[in-house]
C-alpha cells in the first residue's frame, strides 16, 4: 500500500493490505532515517502488570499490543479518515479540467468509486445511509469521465436513481459548480459569491472572516473560479445530459423560495438576483482589485508542503483558482498543491482513494490517552516518542483566528501533519491532555508548549461562554440562509462538545469551577442541554458524542455530579442502552430528534457512553458492567473491534466521517479507565 510520503497505520484503513503490493510513492519520502520505536521486553511487562488472568486484563493487553504494533516509526499513529466518494470523484474531475489525466491512477479511482456503489445503484454519505442525489451524480460523472459508458449496468442503475430523484436540477451547489466547469450545467444556476466581497473590511457584517475557516478556505478560491466562469468542453461520450429529467428552462436556474414573503432565505434569493445582474455587467470597477487580493490570499495561505487549510475542498479549489488565473500546471504553487493532494491518498494495486482530510495529530492524541489508561507507564519509550512528535508540531504562527483575537499569542495544535493557519481548540485540548503526564526529556519544552496552548484555547472562548473549533464568535447564523449555504455550514459557532472538552482541559490543569471562564462555560452548557437530558454533538454522532464530552468536562472542572441537570443526562444514557449492553446512534438523528441515542451498538459509541457514565460516578452500576461486557464479548482475538458505522461528523446531515481509529481507541480507553477506577476502589473484575 502507498499513502504517499507519510506512512499510515496499516491495519487501520479500509484497504485490503494483506494482498496489496507496494507501489511507488507519489512523491519521494523524506531521506532521513527514522529510529525504530523500542518497546519494553515482555518479561518486564509481566513484572509490571502481572499475569493477565481476568477477561478484562486480557482484553486490555490485546488492544494495547495492537496499538504498539500500529505505531509508526516516527512515533505517531495515523488511521484512515473515510468519507464519501465525492472527494475522489472531484479528484478525477480536477485532472480532466487541468488536462493532465493519468489513466492508471484514474482506473484505480474508478474502481474505488464503483466499489462503494450500493446494490440499489446509488451512493450514500454514510454506511447504510439513504441514497444521496448529489453524491450519486458526482460518482456517475467521474465514472463517465473515466470512460464508463452510459449503458454500463452500474451506470444504468445510478441513472435510474438520479432521474427518479429529480436529476441534476435538484443537486446541491457544489455538484452544480463541478458540472458547470465542464459545461454540463449553466453558471447562471450557481448562487453568486461576488469576488468583490474580498474587499469588504473586517468590521463589515458580512466579510470573509465571518465565514467558518473551512468555508473561507473554499469560497475564496471558488469566488475566483466563479468570476471567470471557465468551461472545459467535453467530448460527446463524457457528457451527462442524460441526467436531466427534461430539457432545461430559464426557471430551472432559480432557487426554491420558502413559504411566506418576509423570510431571510427569500430575502437572500432576491439579493442573489441583484448580484447576478451586477455580475453580468461589463462595468465592474472593483473586480480586478478584488481578484488580485483573492489571488494573494490564496498564495499566502498555502503551507510550505502545498496544503491549503488541511482539507480537500480548500486544496482542490485553490488549484482550480490558480489555473483560472493563468498559472501553468508546472508552476511551483500548483505542483506543490497537487503533491499535497497526493499525500492525502491511500493507494494499492487495485484502488486509490483521496481522503477529505487527514488526522495524525488527533489519532496520536487519542492513542496516547488510551495507552495511558491501559496502564502503559508514562516513561515508556513509545509514549515518550509520540509525545515528542506532538510537541514538535505545536503551532507557533498566527493564523486567521487572529482577526477576532489580535492580542492572542499563537499556540495549540492542528489536526494534520501541517496546518499552521488553522489550529483548533479540540485537537489542542486533547493533545495537552494526552501529553500532560508523559515524561519527555525536555520537560521545560513541554511545560511551555502546554502553557501557550492553554492560553490560546482560553483566549478562543466566545462571548456566549462556549467554544467553536477554529474561530471565536463565528456566529453570524444568517449566513446559513444564503443560497450558497445548502450544506448549512458557513459558520463555526460554539458547541457543547467543544465546550465540554475545554472544561476537561481546564479541570485537568487545576483551574477551578469558580474561574470566570468556567462559570461562563457552565452557563452556556446548561442553556444548550436538550429537554431530554443530552447535548447535541457537532463533531461526532451525535447526542452520545456531545453528552460524553460534556459529562467528562463537568467532572473534571469539579461540578457537583449529583445536580439534577447532570442526573438527567445520566438517566438519558441509561435509557438508551441496547439489549446487548452497548450503545449506538445513527447519523439520521441529525435529521430526526426522535432517533437521538438510538441505533445498533458500536464499539466507539459504547466507549463514549461508558466514559461519560464513569465520569458521572456510575462505575459500579449494572449499566456500566453490561457495557463493559459488550466490549469484552465483541472484541476480536487481535485486540480490535469491527465497526462499519460512520460515527464522526464533518458537517451534520451532509458530510459524515468514519475515523478508522475510533473503533479501537475508545473501547481501550473505556476498559482501561474501568479497571483503574475499580482498582482505586479496591474492587476487581
N, C-alpha and C positions, 0 to 999 in steps of 0.2 A: 504494500500500500504506500501511496505517496500523499503527504499532506504538505507539499511544498517545502520550504526551508525549515518549518517548525515540526518537530516530531509530535505526534498525538498519541494519547493512551490507546494502545491497540485493541484492547477488549471493550472499549467504550465508544464504539461507533456502530452504525447500522450496516457497515460493510462486512462481508464475509472475509475476514482477514486470514483465516487458516489456508485458504486456497489462493489468496491474492499473491501474484508475483510482483517483485519490486519493479518500479518504473523510474525513469529519470525524473528528478525534481524539476519544477517549473523554473526555478532559478537556483543558482549554486548556493548550497548551505554555507553557514559560516565555517571558516577554515580552522578556527581554534579547536583544540582538543578539550573535551569536557571531562571532568573527573567523574568516575563512577560513584554512585551512592552506595556507601558501605553500611550494611545492616548488622545489628548485633548477632553473634552466633546463637543458634538455638539453645545451646547449653546455658548461656547467660539469661536468655528469655525465660527458661524454665525456672531458674533460680529467682527471677524477678516476679513472675506471676504464678508460679507453682504449676502443678499439673492441672490442665483444663479438664475438669471432670463433669461439670454440670452442662446441660444443653446451652445455657446462656453463655458460659465461658467459651465453649467450643464455637458457637456461632460468632462471637466477637473475634475470636482468634482467626477464624477462616476469612472474615471480611478484612480484618487488619492485614493479614498476609496478602490478600488480593491487592490492597492499596500499596503495599510495599512493592509488589511485582509491577504495578502500573505506574509507579513514579518514574518520571523521565530523567535522563542523565543530568540535566541542568538543575534538577530539584523540584520542578513543578509537576502538577497534574493538569491534564487538558483532555476533555471529552468533547464529542460532537455536540453541536447545538443544531438540532434538526428543526426545520420549519415546514414550509410547503414548497411546491415545485415552481412557484412564480420566480423565486430567486434564481434558480438555474435557467428557467425559461428566458428570463430577461438577459442573462449572460449570453445565451445563444443569439438573441436579438442584437445585443451590443456588437458582437463580432460581425454580424451581417451589415449593420449600419456603418461600421468602420471599414468594411471591405477587407477584413483580414481573417477569414474563416479557416480554421484548422479542422479538416474533415475527420481526422482520427478522434480528436477531443470532442467534436460535435456529435459523433456517433455515440460516444460514451455518455454524453449528457442526455441524448435522446433515449438511450436505454434506461438511464436512471428515471427520466420522466415517465416513460411507459410503465416502468415497474411500480410506480405509485398510483397508476390508474385503478379505480375500483372495478369490480365486475359489472356494475351498472353503467360504466362508461365515463364517469365524471372524476374530478379530482376534488379533494376536500382540504380544509385548512388544518384539520387535526385528525388523528387516528379515529376511525369510525364516525367521523363527523358527516354532516349532510353535504351533498354536492354543492360546490361554490361556483357560481357562474363565471366570475372574473378569473379565478384560478384555472378553470377548465378552458376558457378562451385563450389565456396566455400559453397554457400547455399545448393546446391544439395548434396555435400559431407557430410556436417554437418547433414542433414536430413537422409542420408544413415547411418551414424554412430548412429543416434538416433533411428534407426530401421525401417525407412520408406522404403518399398520395391521399386524396380525399376519400377514395374508395377502400382504403385500408380498414380492416374490421375495427381496430381501436379508434380510428378517426371517425368512422361512421357512427359508432356508439356515442362518442363525445359530441358529435354534431347534433345528434338527436336530443341530447340533454340540453345543449346550448339553445337550440331553437325552441324547445319546449318551455324554456325559462326566459324568453324574450329576446334572445340574441344579443349582438354587440351593443345595441342601443341601451340595454339595461345594465351594462357593465359599469364598474367603478371608474373613478377618474384616472388613476394611474394606468389601468389597462387601456383606456382610450388614448392616453398620451403615447404609449408604445405603438399602438396601431397607427396613430397619426404620423409618427416618424416614417412610416412606410407607405403613406397614402391610403391606408385601409380604413381610416376614419378622418373626418374633417377637423382641422384645428378650430373651426367655429364652434364645435360642440364641446370643447375643453374649457372649463372655468378659467377665467382670467386671473393672472397674477402678474400685473404690470411690473416690468423691471424697474420702473421709476420709484417703486417702494423702497429700493435701496437707498434713496436719497433722503428719506424721512428721518428726522432727528430722533435720538433715543428717548426724548421726552414725549414724542407723539403717541397718542393712544394706540395706534397700530403701527408698529415698526418691527423690523426683523428680529429684534431681541425680545419681543413679546411672544414670539413663537417658541415652542419647545426646541431643544438642541437638535433633536433628530429631524424635526420639520424644517428648521432653519438650514441645516446642512444639506437637505434635499431640495427645498424650494428655491434657494438662491441659485444653484446651478440650473434648475428647471426653468426659472424665470428667464435665464439667458436663452435656453433652448426654445421656449415659447415666444420669446421676442423675435427669434429668427424663423420659427416655423419651418424647419427643414423637412424635406420629403425625399426619401430614397426609393425610387420606383423599383418595384419587384417584377420578376418575370411572371407570366401568367400562372405557372404551376405552383408558385409560392403564395399567391393571393388568397384571401379568406372571405370573399364576397358571399360565399355560401352560408356565412354565419349571420346574415341579415334575414329577418323574418319576411320582410317585404322591401321594395325599393324605398330609398330614403326620401323624406320630405323635409322642407325647412323647419317645420315644427319639431322634428326629431332632435334638433340641436338645442332646444330649450330645456330648462330644468324644471323638475316637478315641484310645484308650489305646495305649501302646507295649506290646510283648511283655514279659512279666515283671511282677512286682509292685513291687519296690523300684527304681523309676526316678524321676528328678526330674520328668519330664513327668507321670507318673501321680500323683505327689505334688501337683503344682500343679493338676491337674484336680480332685483332692479338695478342695484349698483353694478352688477356684472354686465348687464346690458349696456350701461353707460360706458363701462371700461372697454367693451368691445367696439363701441363707436369710436372712442378715443384711439384704440389700437389700430383701427383701420384708416385713421387719418394720416395723410402724408406728412403732416406737420407734428412732430413730436420733439420739441426743443430739448428735452432733458434725457432722451433715450440714450444718446451717445455717452453722456457723462455717467448715467446710471449703469450702462453696460461696462464701462471702464472700472467703476467702483466694484461691481459684482465680480469681474474678472480678477481684480487684485485680491478681493476677499477669498476667492477660491484658491488662488496661488498661495496666499498667506496661510490658509488653513490646512494645506497639505503637510502631513507629517514627513519627516526625513525618509521614512520607509515607503512613502507613497500613499498612505491611507488618508482618508477624509472621514473624521468622526467615528471611525471604527465600525461602520455599518455599510452594508451593501448599497442601499439606496443613495446615500451621500456619495459613495465612491463611484458607482456606475454613472450617476447623473453628472458628476463633476467631469468625468471623462467625456461624456456627451457634450457638455457645455464647452469644454476646451476645443473639441472637434468643430463645433459650430462657429467658434471664434477664429478658426483657421489654423489651429495647432495641428501639425502633422503627426501621424502615428508614431514617428520616431523622435518626437520632441521629448526631452527628459521628463517633463511633468506627466505626460501621457504614458510613457514607458514605465515610470515608477508606479503610476496608478494601476496599470494593468498587472504589474508584478504583485502589487498589494492584493488585488482581487485573486490572483493565482494562489497567494498564500492562505486564502480562506477556503481553498478547495480541498476536498478529500477525493482521492482517485485510486482505483486499482485497475486490473486488466479489463474489467467489464464496464465499469461505470465511473462517472465523475459528478460530484455534487458541489455546488457553491453554497457555502453557509452564509446566512444573513449577517452573522456576527460571530466572533469567537470569544471564548470565556476563560482563558487560562488563569487570570488573577482570581476570579470568582471561584473556579473549580479548585484552585490550590488552597484558598482560604477555607472552603468547605471541607476539603480533605484533612487539612491541619486540625480543625476543630474536632472532626470525627476521630482522628487518630489519638488526640489527647484524651477524649472521652473514653476511648478504648483502652486507655492505660499506658500508652506509649510514653516513656519518660520525656520530659521537656528538654533534656540534653541529648536525645537520640540523634545521631548524625543525619538521618533522613529528614527529621523535623527541622533541625538547625539549617540544613541546606535549603529547604523550602522557605523558611522564614527569611533567610538572607536573600533568596531570589525575589521575594516580595519587597523587601526593603530596597533593593536596587531599582525597583520600578516605581518608587514614590514619585509623584508628580511635583515638579519644582518650578513650573512655569505658569504664569497667569493665562487663563483661558477666557472663553465667552462669559463665564459666570461673573467676571469682574465688572461687567456692565451694571449689574444690580448690586454688587458688593465691592466697590472700588477700593475700599480701605483694607480689604481682607488679604492676608498673605497666602500664597499658594501652599498646598499640602494635599494629602489624600492620595487615592489610587483610582485608576480607571479599570475597566472591565477586561481590556485586551492587552496584548503584548506592548503596544504603544498607542496612546491616545491622549496626549498631553493637553489638548484643547478641552477635553471633556471628562475630567474625573467625576465620580458620582458618590453621593453620600452612602449608598447601600454597600458598594464594594469597599469604600473607605472604612466604614464601620466594621464590617465583617473581617477585613484584613487585620485591623487593630485588635479585635477580639481574638483572632487566631494566633497572633504572634506575641500577645501580651506576656505569656509565661515561658516562651521559648528562650533558651539560654544561648543566644548568639554570641559570637566572640566580641563584637564591638557593641557592648551594652549601651554606651553613650549614643551611638548612631540610632539604635532602636528607640531609645527614650526620646531623642529629639524628633525623630520621624513621627512617633505617636503624639507627641506634644503638638507638632504642626498639624497633624491630621485631625486631632480633636478640635483644635482652634478653628480649622477650616470648616469642619462639619457644624460646629456650633454657630459659626457665622453665616451658615446657609439656612438657618431657621427662618421660615416665612412669618409674616406679621400675624397670621391666624394661629400660630403655635405649632404648625406641622412642618414637615419637610417634603419637598419634591426631590427628584432624583438628581438633576443636573443644574438647576437654577433655583433661585429663591423668588418668591412672589410671582411665579409664572402662571397667573390665574385669570387671564382675560377669557372667560368662558364663552364670550360672544364669538370668539374666533372659530369655535367649533360649529357655528351656524353658517360659515362661508360655504358656498357651493363646492369649493375645493376640498372641504374638510369631511368628505364622506367616510373617512376612517375614524372620525371623532377623536383625533389625536394631535391637534395642533398646539396643545399646551401641556405643561408638566406641573400640575398643581400638587400641593401637599396631599399625602395619602396616609392612611392609618398604618400600613405595613412598614413604610419607611420611618414613620414617627416612632413606632414601636422599636425599630432597630436602633434609633438614636437614643432612646431611653435605656435600652440594653447596654449600649456603649457607655453612656454616662454612668450608669449604675456600676458597671464593672471597673470603672476608673474613679470610683469613690465620690462621684457627685451625689448630693443628697436630693431627696424628694422636694425639699424646700427651695432648691435653686430656681431662680426665676424662669429659666428655660424649661426646666422640668415641669414646673407648675403650669406654664402656658401649654406645654405639650399634653399634659393630662387633661386640661380643659378641652383641647382640640379632640382628643380621643373620645371623651365622653359625649361630645356632640356628634361624632361620626359613628358611634355604635348603632347598629341596626336594632329595630324594636325586638327582634327575636333573640338578640344577645351577641351575635358575631360581628366581625368587622370585614368589610369588603377588601379583597386583595387585588391590588393593582398589578403586581409583578409576578403573581403565581395564582394557580387555580384553587380556589378563589377565596371563598369565605374561610375555608380551612387554613389557607396560607395567611390571610390577613389576621385571623384571630390568633394563630400561632405566634406571629411576630409581636402582636400587641401584648399577649399574656406574658411572653418572655421579657418584654421590656418593662412591664408593670412590676414583675417580681424583682428584676434587677435593680430598679430605682427605689425599691422599698415600699411600694404601695401595699396597703392592707388587702391581702388577697381574699379576705372574708367579706369585703364590701359587696353590697347587693349587685352592682353592675358587673363586678368580676364573676360572682357566682352565677349570674345569668349566662355569661359566656361559657363557663364550665358546664353548666347543665345543658346548654345547647350542644356542646361537644358530645356529651354523654348520650344525648338523644339521637345523635347521628351515627353512632357506631353500628356497623353492619353485623349481621348474624355470624359472620366468620371471624369477628373480632377486630377487623380492620376498618379503615375509613377511606372514603373516596368521594370525589366530586367531579362532575362532568363539566366540560367547557360551556355547555349550554346554560349553566347557571348565570352567565353574564347577560343572557337574554331573558331568562325566566327565574325570578327570585324564588319561586316555589321549589326550585331544584337546589337551593343553597345547601351545601354539605351533603348532597346526595349523589351516589354513583358507586360503581363497583370498587372494591377495595384496591388500593395501590400501595406499594411499599413507601414511596416518598410521602404521600399524604398521610399515611398511617404514622410515619415518623414525625411529621409536623404535629399531628394531634397528640401523640404521646408526649412530645417535648412541651407542648402547651399545658397539658394536664399536670405533668410533673412540676412545671413552674408554678402551678396553682396549688401545689401541695397534695396532689392526688396519687402519689407514688404507691401507696398501699391499697388503692382502690381496686375493686374487681374489674372495673373498666380498663384500667391500665394493664392489669395482669392479662386480660383477654387480648389486648392489643399487642403485648409482647409475645404472647403465644402465636398470634397470627404471623408475626415476623419470623419467629423461630420455625414455624411449620412451612413457611413459603420460601425459606432460604434454600438455595441450591448448594451442592457439595463444594463448589469452588468459592463459596462465600458471597456470591452475588444473588440478586433478585431479578426476576423478569418484570418488565413494565412496558407495555405498549402505549399507554395513555400519555397525552401531552399534558403536563402539569405546570408548565411555565407560560408566562404571558408576555407577549411583545406589545400588542395593542388589544385591549379587551374587545372581544367579539370577532375581531378581524385578522389578528395575527397571533397565533398560538405557537408555543415552543416546547420541544422536548429536550431537556438537558439530560444527556445520557449518564451523567454522574449522579443525578438525583436519586435514582433507584437504589443506589448502594451507600452513598454518604449519609443520607438522613436516617435510614434504618440503623446504621452503625452508631451514629451519634445518639440515637434514642436508646439502643441496647446498652451502650456504654454508660450513659447517664443513669439509666435504671439500675445497673449493677452498682455504680458508685453510690447512689443515694441509699440503696438497700444496705450496703456495707457501712455507710456512715450512721445508719440507724440500728446497726447490729444484726441485720437480717441477711439471709442468703436465699437465692432461688436456684 
